[in-house]
Amino acid sequence: MNSHLKSRMASRQLVTMENVPQQFPSYMDPSEELSCGDHESVESRLIKGLRELYQAEELCDTTVVTESRRFLCHRVVLSSVSPYFRAMFSSSMREAEQGEVVLADIPAPVIQTVLNFIYTGEATINLDTVQELFTVSSRLQIVALQDLCSSYLNKTLNSDSFFWIYRLAHSHNCRCLLEAAIQYIGCHFISISKEEDFLQLDLKELTPILSSDKLMVSSELDVYHLAQRWWRFNCCRYTSIPEELAKTIRFYLMSPQELKEVEEEFHKEISSQQPLSFQLRQGMFEDRIICMDIMDRERNILKKDYLLETYNPVSGIWGKLPFPKYLSDSRVLVEGRYLYISGGKNEDETLTDELYVYDSVMNDWSRLPSMRVPKVNHGFVAHAQRLYALGGWDGREIINYAEYYSVPENCWKSLPNLPLRLHDFGCAQLKGKLYLIGGSTTISKSIVKHLGFLIYDTASETWSHFPLKMQISSAGAIKLSDKILVIVGYARTYQDRYEPFDPRATDQHFEHKYYMPHASAQFYKYSDPCANPGFIPTICFCLDSEGQFCNCPVPPFPENIKSPGVVKWKDRIYVMGGIGMREFNDKFMYHWAPGRTTWTKGVVELPILFDDSFGCVTLEVPLEHFHSLILGRKVTRIRPKRQIFEEESD
């Protein structure tokens, strides 16, 4: 067939196709796009095809050569995952011209594992292979494999491995693994610093450790003494303590008595060091429990004192922390040394949109940008330098509005709304997911109990709903290891009246998941003959990161209470106050620690009868003997009230 005839036929065929009317199925909108999400993606087919080509040694254009074996590969594949190979093959280097990459110093089994990972994304890692795989992946700049090895090493950090893992991370400048190793060393600094291995460290390896804020030391003399020991051990290389090492010692954190011990040797460094450029070490803080229920406690006619109550579980001391104004029904959270308070009611019963922050190091309150909506009884939880304010009551109705405060940007931003109006719920965060448990909502303008819980995924910005056959109101919810612990009293069960939530009444961000747990199998119950029919006494249960009920290690709670304050202090869970069945408020405290089979009732009572809506958090506070050393810190205002010692047997 000649070319002229082919052209005429193609032209005729084109005209014919243009004249054919475009027919669509009656159920299909012509403007609707077809989604291929249910079909195998091009990406997965591409990966599968490249893997098959590698295994069959087809269309290969380069060879990786080791001492004992040759591996046929594809330049484009190696270059796509490794800047090392990309630079090699895109230049005039010998490997690009000859088509061979010689890696004779790397064992063949290691190269085989690396190549299998490149083509399949899978690698078998154990203690025998991880160090060499980490080193080779770092050298070849295969970041994904190095991250996998780093994650494995992070999980194996212990008293036997921390030293070589730290040196490995330092030599390859692996930031995430280096931070994890320093964190481990910091937590065990006093015992680890006595080991001779510490003295074997190079100066460049030692200085990042001694410069870290993570060291669990209550005195800067501990850092000084280790620096002295290291220098004496290495004095053949240094005639005096090296300047780099001296700079790691924070002389301004030493008391006058401690400075006398070191000033003769470090007079120049002490006088030239700038205190504002340093932070307290981790071991220079203690954890205090802060109870949020602000009102005029002192009844001072001339000047009102609005106070938060503070509790030190070690000493048994209750104290007071003044606050700038009256607030009730606010929400509180803590991020390290910072205490945040949002929303609530003013003294005249109007609602506020204010956000306050307390800096425990500087002992000072500041007001931050206000929320976009005034509210009370809302969820307030932190994750990744964001403070989330969720739902609540705006003075007229229950709301579904959600927003967050960005700490770095110092401003509020909107979020996808809750799938239903909600307030008075338990709230906690786990693995980037925000849990809103129980509470009250509105149906046809009537306020009803919410039979379920919500989860907001901060990564995908989507909501999920999990129905329950029980009412949960004013629950205490906290993170416990890899799960969420919920403690709630007076939960009412519904066996026959359950109506599932209708997802069609929500927006596009909502994802509905039905899950019906069996309460009798999942919850610890405490039988109380005084309990009202249809109500379950105080229960404890746990949820995992997928919103599923999971094993709960917490024993039955020995009292019937509603709206208690629940807080984690070190490894203990404290339950404080609440509304009891036999009296309006309770002043008791209970605590539980992992491994215990019962709750322990504290000797110390709450100093006041808290309102039925208050929050408890754990705040890092500088040890008292550092207060006078912190430049610019306001006069100490946490005042001891009374002291009763608890038996500390955990």
C-alpha positions in Angstrom: 0.0 0.0 0.0 1.5 3.3 -1.1 1.9 6.3 1.1 -0.8 8.3 -0.7 -3.4 5.6 -0.2 -2.5 5.3 3.5 -3.0 9.1 3.9 -6.4 9.0 2.3 -7.6 6.1 4.5 -6.3 7.8 7.7 -8.1 11.0 6.7 -11.4 9.1 6.0 -11.1 7.3 9.3 -10.6 10.5 11.1 -13.6 12.1 9.6 -15.7 9.1 10.4 -14.7 9.2 14.1 -15.5 12.9 14.3 -19.0 12.2 13.0 -19.8 9.5 15.5 -21.9 11.0 18.3 -20.4 10.6 21.8 -22.6 8.2 23.7 -22.5 7.9 27.5 -24.3 5.5 29.7 -27.5 7.0 31.0 -26.2 6.9 34.6 -23.0 8.7 33.8 -22.5 12.5 33.7 -20.4 13.5 30.6 -18.5 16.0 32.7 -17.7 13.4 35.4 -14.1 12.2 35.6 -13.3 8.5 35.9 -11.4 7.6 39.0 -8.9 4.8 38.6 -8.2 4.3 42.3 -9.5 0.7 42.2 -7.0 -0.3 39.5 -3.4 -1.2 39.9 -1.5 2.1 39.8 1.1 2.9 37.2 3.6 3.4 40.0 3.2 -0.1 41.4 3.3 -1.7 37.9 6.5 0.3 37.2 8.1 -1.0 40.4 7.0 -4.5 39.7 8.3 -4.4 36.1 11.7 -3.0 37.1 12.0 -5.7 39.8 11.3 -8.4 37.2 13.8 -6.9 34.8 16.5 -7.0 37.5 15.7 -10.5 38.5 15.8 -11.7 34.9 18.9 -9.6 34.2 17.2 -8.0 31.1 17.9 -4.6 29.6 20.7 -4.0 32.1 23.2 -1.2 31.2 25.7 -1.3 34.2 27.4 -3.8 36.5 28.1 -3.4 40.2 31.3 -5.4 40.8 32.4 -6.7 44.2 35.4 -8.9 45.1 33.5 -12.1 44.5 30.4 -11.3 42.5 29.0 -9.1 39.6 25.5 -7.7 39.7 23.7 -6.5 36.5 21.6 -3.4 37.1 19.9 -0.4 35.5 21.6 3.0 35.7 18.3 4.8 35.8 17.1 2.8 38.8 20.3 3.2 40.8 20.3 7.0 40.0 16.7 7.5 41.0 17.3 6.5 44.6 21.0 7.5 45.1 22.6 10.9 44.5 25.9 9.0 44.6 25.0 6.9 41.5 23.3 9.8 39.8 26.5 12.0 40.0 28.6 9.0 38.8 26.5 8.1 35.8 25.8 11.7 34.7 29.5 12.7 34.6 32.5 11.7 32.6 33.7 9.3 35.3 35.2 6.0 34.3 32.1 4.2 35.7 29.8 6.1 33.3 32.0 5.3 30.3 32.9 1.7 31.0 29.5 0.7 32.6 31.1 -0.9 35.7 31.0 0.3 39.3 33.7 -1.4 41.3 32.9 -1.7 45.1 35.5 -4.3 45.9 35.7 -3.3 49.6 32.0 -4.0 50.2 31.1 -7.7 50.8 28.8 -9.2 48.1 26.0 -10.2 50.5 25.8 -6.5 51.7 25.6 -5.2 48.1 23.0 -7.9 47.3 20.9 -6.7 50.2 21.3 -3.0 49.1 20.3 -3.8 45.5 17.3 -5.9 46.6 16.1 -3.0 48.7 16.5 -0.6 45.8 14.4 -2.8 43.5 11.9 -4.1 46.1 11.9 -1.7 49.0 12.5 -4.6 51.4 15.5 -5.6 53.5 16.2 -8.0 56.3 18.0 -6.3 59.1 19.4 -7.8 62.3 22.2 -7.0 64.8 24.8 -8.8 62.7 24.1 -6.8 59.5 22.7 -3.5 60.6 26.0 -1.7 61.2 27.5 -2.5 57.8 24.2 -1.8 56.0 24.0 1.6 57.8 27.6 2.4 56.8 27.1 1.4 53.2 23.8 3.1 52.7 25.3 6.3 54.1 28.3 6.0 51.7 26.0 5.3 48.7 23.5 8.0 49.9 20.5 5.6 49.9 18.5 7.6 52.4 15.6 5.3 52.7 17.8 2.3 53.6 19.8 4.4 56.1 16.6 5.6 57.7 15.4 2.0 58.0 18.7 1.0 59.7 18.5 4.1 61.9 15.0 3.1 63.1 16.2 -0.4 63.9 19.2 0.9 65.9 17.0 3.4 67.7 14.9 0.5 69.0 18.0 -1.5 70.1 19.4 1.3 72.2 20.4 -0.1 75.6 23.2 -0.2 78.1 25.2 -2.5 75.9 24.8 -0.8 72.6 24.4 2.9 73.2 28.2 3.6 73.0 28.9 2.2 69.6 25.5 3.4 68.2 26.4 6.9 69.3 29.8 6.8 67.6 28.3 5.3 64.5 25.6 8.1 64.3 28.2 10.8 65.0 30.7 9.5 62.4 28.0 9.5 59.7 26.2 12.7 60.9 22.9 10.9 61.2 20.9 13.5 63.0 17.8 11.5 64.1 19.9 8.6 65.4 22.4 11.0 67.0 19.5 12.7 68.9 18.1 9.4 70.1 21.5 8.2 71.3 22.2 11.5 73.1 18.7 11.3 74.6 19.5 7.8 76.0 22.9 9.0 77.3 21.3 12.0 78.9 18.7 9.9 80.7 21.4 7.7 82.2 24.2 10.3 82.4 25.3 9.9 86.0 25.8 6.1 85.7 27.2 6.2 82.1 29.7 8.9 82.8 31.5 6.6 85.2 32.3 4.1 82.5 35.8 4.1 81.0 34.3 4.1 77.5 33.4 7.7 78.0 37.0 8.6 78.4 37.8 6.9 75.1 35.7 9.4 73.1 37.3 11.8 70.8 36.9 15.5 71.7 34.5 16.1 68.8 32.4 13.1 70.0 32.3 14.3 73.6 31.3 17.9 73.1 27.8 17.3 71.6 27.0 15.2 74.7 28.1 17.7 77.2 26.5 20.5 75.2 23.1 18.8 75.3 20.0 20.1 77.2 19.0 16.5 77.8 21.5 15.6 80.5 19.7 14.4 83.7 22.0 16.3 86.1 20.8 18.4 89.0 24.1 20.3 89.3 26.4 21.6 86.6 29.3 20.3 88.7 28.5 16.8 87.3 29.3 18.1 83.8 32.5 19.8 85.1 33.7 16.7 86.9 33.3 14.5 83.8 35.2 17.1 81.7 38.0 17.0 84.3 38.2 13.2 84.2 38.3 13.1 80.4 41.1 15.7 80.3 43.2 13.9 82.9 42.8 10.7 80.9 43.8 12.5 77.7 46.4 14.9 79.2 49.1 13.6 76.9 47.3 15.2 74.0 46.2 18.4 75.8 48.2 20.5 78.2 45.0 22.0 79.6 41.3 21.5 79.2 40.5 22.3 75.6 38.5 25.5 74.9 35.8 23.5 73.1 35.3 21.4 76.2 35.3 24.3 78.6 32.5 26.0 76.5 30.2 23.0 77.2 30.2 23.8 81.0 27.4 26.2 81.9 29.1 28.1 84.7 26.2 30.5 85.1 24.1 27.6 86.4 26.5 27.1 89.3 25.8 28.4 92.8 28.4 30.7 94.4 29.7 27.8 96.4 30.1 25.7 93.3 31.8 28.5 91.4 34.5 28.6 94.1 35.5 25.1 93.2 36.1 25.9 89.6 36.8 29.7 89.3 40.6 29.4 89.8 40.8 27.1 86.7 38.1 28.8 84.6 38.1 32.4 85.7 38.3 33.7 82.1 35.5 31.4 80.9 33.2 32.3 83.8 33.6 36.0 83.2 33.1 35.8 79.5 30.2 33.4 79.3 26.8 34.8 78.3 24.0 33.2 80.4 21.1 34.1 78.0 22.6 31.8 75.3 22.1 28.7 77.4 19.2 26.6 78.8 18.7 24.5 81.9 19.6 20.9 81.7 16.7 18.4 81.8 17.7 17.1 85.2 17.4 20.7 86.6 13.6 20.5 86.3 11.0 18.8 88.5 7.5 17.8 87.5 4.6 19.5 89.3 1.0 18.7 89.0 -1.0 21.9 88.2 -4.8 21.9 89.0 -6.8 24.4 86.9 -9.8 26.0 88.7 -9.1 29.7 88.9 -11.1 31.9 91.2 -10.6 34.3 94.1 -9.2 31.9 96.8 -7.8 34.4 99.3 -10.8 36.8 99.4 -8.5 39.7 99.8 -10.5 42.9 100.0 -7.7 45.1 98.7 -6.3 42.9 96.0 -7.8 39.7 94.7 -5.5 36.7 94.1 -6.5 34.4 91.3 -4.7 31.1 91.9 -3.9 27.7 90.4 -3.1 24.9 92.8 0.3 23.1 92.4 1.3 19.8 93.8 4.7 18.1 94.2 4.1 14.3 94.6 7.7 13.8 95.9 7.4 16.2 98.9 3.7 16.2 99.3 3.6 20.0 99.2 0.6 21.9 97.8 1.4 25.4 96.6 -0.2 28.3 94.7 0.5 29.8 91.3 -1.1 33.2 90.8 -2.9 33.9 87.5 -3.7 37.4 86.0 -7.5 37.2 86.2 -10.6 35.2 87.1 -11.5 32.3 84.8 -13.7 29.2 85.1 -14.4 26.2 82.8 -11.2 27.0 80.9 -9.0 24.3 79.3 -5.4 23.7 80.0 -2.4 21.9 78.5 1.4 21.7 78.9 4.2 21.6 76.4 7.5 21.2 78.3 8.0 24.2 80.4 5.0 26.1 79.0 1.5 26.0 80.5 -1.3 27.2 78.2 -4.8 28.2 79.2 -7.6 28.8 76.7 -11.2 30.0 76.8 -13.5 29.9 79.8 -15.9 32.2 81.7 -15.0 35.6 83.0 -16.2 36.8 86.5 -19.3 38.3 84.9 -20.2 35.0 83.2 -19.3 36.2 79.7 -17.2 33.8 77.6 -13.6 34.6 76.6 -11.5 33.8 73.6 -8.3 34.5 75.3 -5.1 32.3 75.3 -2.5 32.6 78.0 0.9 31.0 78.4 3.0 30.6 81.6 6.8 30.2 81.2 8.0 28.2 84.3 11.6 29.2 83.8 10.9 32.9 83.7 7.9 32.5 86.1 5.9 34.8 83.9 2.5 34.9 82.3 1.9 36.3 78.8 -1.2 36.8 76.7 -1.1 35.3 73.2 -3.4 35.9 70.2 -7.0 35.2 70.9 -9.0 32.3 69.5 -11.4 33.1 66.6 -14.4 31.9 68.7 -15.0 32.4 72.5 -15.8 29.0 74.1 -15.9 26.9 77.2 -16.0 23.1 77.7 -13.9 22.6 74.5 -11.2 20.1 73.7 -7.7 21.5 74.1 -4.7 19.3 73.1 -1.2 19.7 71.6 0.7 18.0 68.8 3.7 19.1 66.7 3.8 22.7 68.0 0.1 23.1 67.4 -2.5 23.8 70.1 -5.9 22.4 69.0 -9.2 24.0 70.3 -12.1 21.7 69.3 -15.8 22.1 69.7 -17.2 23.5 72.9 -20.0 25.9 73.9 -20.0 29.5 72.6 -22.6 30.9 75.0 -25.6 30.1 72.8 -25.1 26.6 71.5 -22.8 23.6 71.2 -20.4 24.2 68.3 -18.5 22.1 65.9 -15.9 24.7 65.1 -12.2 23.6 65.1 -9.0 25.7 65.1 -5.4 25.5 66.1 -2.7 27.9 67.4 0.6 27.6 65.6 3.4 28.2 68.2 6.1 29.1 65.6 3.8 31.4 63.6 2.0 32.8 66.7 -1.4 32.8 65.1 -4.7 30.8 64.9 -5.8 28.9 61.8 -9.1 27.0 61.0 -9.5 23.3 60.7 -12.2 21.1 59.1 -15.2 21.3 61.4 -16.1 18.4 63.7 -18.7 16.1 62.0 -21.2 17.0 64.8 -21.6 19.7 67.5 -19.8 18.5 70.6 -18.7 19.7 74.1 -17.9 18.4 77.5 -15.8 15.4 76.2 -12.6 13.7 77.1 -9.7 14.7 74.8 -6.2 13.3 74.2 -3.5 12.9 71.5 -1.8 9.7 70.3 0.5 9.3 67.3 -0.8 12.5 65.6 -4.5 11.6 66.1 -6.8 13.6 68.4 -9.4 11.6 70.4 -12.7 13.3 71.4 -14.5 10.8 73.6 -18.2 11.0 74.6 -19.6 14.4 75.5 -22.9 16.1 74.6 -24.2 17.0 71.2 -27.5 18.4 69.7 -30.2 16.6 67.7 -33.1 18.7 66.5 -32.0 21.5 68.8 -32.1 19.2 71.8 -29.0 18.5 73.8 -28.3 14.8 74.1 -25.4 12.6 75.1 -23.1 11.6 72.3 -23.0 7.8 72.0 -19.5 7.5 70.5 -16.1 9.1 70.0 -14.3 11.0 67.2 -10.8 10.8 66.0 -9.1 13.6 64.0 -6.1 12.5 61.9 -3.7 15.6 61.8 -1.8 14.2 58.8 -4.8 13.6 56.5 -7.0 16.3 58.1 -10.0 13.9 58.3 -12.5 13.0 61.0 -13.6 9.4 61.9 -16.6 8.5 64.0 -16.8 5.4 66.3 -20.2 4.7 67.8 -20.6 3.3 71.4 -23.5 1.8 73.3 -22.9 4.0 76.3 -23.0 7.7 77.3 -19.6 9.1 78.3 -19.6 12.6 79.8 -16.7 14.6 81.3 -14.3 11.8 80.8 -10.6 11.9 81.8 -8.4 10.9 78.9 -4.6 10.7 78.7 -1.9 9.0 76.7 -0.6 5.8 78.3 2.3 4.3 76.4 0.9 3.4 73.0 -2.7 3.8 73.9 -5.3 6.2 75.2 -6.6 5.6 78.8 -10.1 6.8 79.5 -11.5 7.0 83.0 -15.1 7.9 83.3 -17.8 7.7 86.0 -21.6 7.3 85.7 -21.5 6.0 82.1 -24.9 4.9 81.0 -25.4 1.8 78.8 -27.9 1.5 75.9 -28.7 -2.0 74.7 -31.8 -1.5 72.7 -32.1 2.2 71.9 -28.9 2.7 70.0 -29.2 4.7 66.8 -26.1 5.0 64.6 -24.8 8.4 63.7 -25.8 9.5 60.2 -22.7 10.5 58.2 -24.7 12.1 55.4 -25.3 15.1 57.6 -21.5 15.9 57.6 -19.0 17.6 55.3 -16.4 16.0 53.0 -13.8 15.6 55.7 -15.8 13.0 57.5 -15.1 9.3 57.4 -17.6 7.0 59.1 -16.5 3.8 60.8 -18.9 1.5 62.7 -17.5 -0.3 65.7 -19.6 -1.9 68.4 -17.5 -3.0 71.4 -18.9 -5.4 74.0 -18.7 -3.4 77.2 -18.9 -6.4 79.4 -15.7 -7.9 77.8 -13.8 -4.7 77.6 -14.4 -2.6 80.7 -13.4 -3.0 84.3 -16.5 -2.5 86.4 -16.9 -1.6 90.1 -20.2 -2.9 91.5 -21.8 -0.4 93.8 -25.3 -1.0 95.2 -25.9 2.7 95.4 -25.4 3.1 91.7 -28.5 4.2 89.7 -30.1 1.5 87.5 -28.7 1.6 84.0 -25.5 3.3 85.0 -22.1 1.7 85.0 -19.9 2.9 87.9 -16.4 4.4 87.2 -14.8 2.4 84.4 -11.3 2.4 82.8 -10.7 1.4 79.2 -8.1 1.9 76.5 -8.1 2.7 72.8 -5.3 2.1 70.3 -4.2 4.4 67.5 -6.8 2.9 65.1 -9.7 3.6 67.5 -10.1 0.0 68.5 -10.6 -1.2 72.1 -7.4 -2.9 73.4 -6.1 -4.5 76.5 -6.3 -2.1 79.5 -3.7 -2.7 82.2 -5.4 -0.4 84.7 -7.3 -2.1 87.5 -10.9 -1.2 88.6 -11.2 2.2 90.2 -12.3 1.9 93.8 -14.7 4.9 93.9 -17.7 6.2 91.9 -16.9 9.6 90.6 -17.8 12.0 87.7 -15.5 14.6 86.2 -12.3 13.7 88.0 -9.0 15.3 87.1 -6.7 12.7 85.4 -3.0 13.3 84.9 0.2 11.4 84.3 3.2 12.2 86.5 6.3 10.2 85.6 5.0 6.6 85.3 2.0 7.2 87.6 -1.6 8.0 86.8 -3.2 10.3 89.3 -7.0 10.7 89.6 -7.9 13.8 91.6 -11.2 15.0 93.0 -14.5 14.7 91.0 -18.1 14.5 92.0 -18.9 11.5 94.1 -22.2 9.6 94.5 -22.5 10.2 98.2 -21.3 13.8 98.3 -21.1 16.7 95.9 -17.3 16.9 95.7 -14.5 14.6 96.7 -11.1 15.8 98.0 -9.3 12.5 97.6 -6.4 11.6 95.3 -5.6 8.1 94.0 -2.6 7.0 92.0 -1.6 3.9 90.0 1.6 2.7 88.4 2.2 0.0 85.8 2.6 -3.4 87.5 0.3 -2.6 90.3 -3.0 -4.5 90.7 -4.8 -1.8 92.8 -5.1 1.9 93.1 -3.3 3.6 96.1 -5.2 6.3 98.0 -3.0 9.2 98.8 -2.6 10.6 102.3 -2.8 14.1 100.9 -6.2 15.6 100.2 -6.9 18.3 97.7 -6.6 21.7 99.4 -10.0 22.9 98.0 -13.2 21.5 96.6 -12.7 21.9 92.9 -15.5 22.7 90.6 -16.9 19.8 88.5 -15.0 21.0 85.4 -11.2 21.4 86.0 -8.1 20.2 84.4 -4.9 18.7 85.7 -1.5 18.7 83.8 2.1 18.0 84.6 4.5 21.0 84.2 8.3 21.1 84.2 9.4 23.6 86.8 13.0 24.5 87.5 14.4 23.2 90.8 14.1 25.8 93.5 17.9 26.4 94.0 18.1 27.5 90.3 15.5 30.2 90.6 17.9 32.9 91.8 20.4 32.0 89.1 18.1 32.5 86.1 18.7 36.0 84.8 15.4 38.0 84.4 13.2 35.5 86.3 10.4 37.1 88.2 10.3 36.7 92.0 9.2 33.2 93.0 5.5 33.2 93.4 4.7 29.5 93.9 4.0 29.5 97.7 4.0 26.3 99.8 0.6 25.8 101.5 1.0 22.6 103.5 3.1 19.5 103.6 2.1 16.0 104.1 4.4 13.2 103.0 3.1 10.3 100.9 4.7 6.9 101.0 6.7 6.7 97.8 7.1 3.0 97.1 6.8 2.8 93.3 
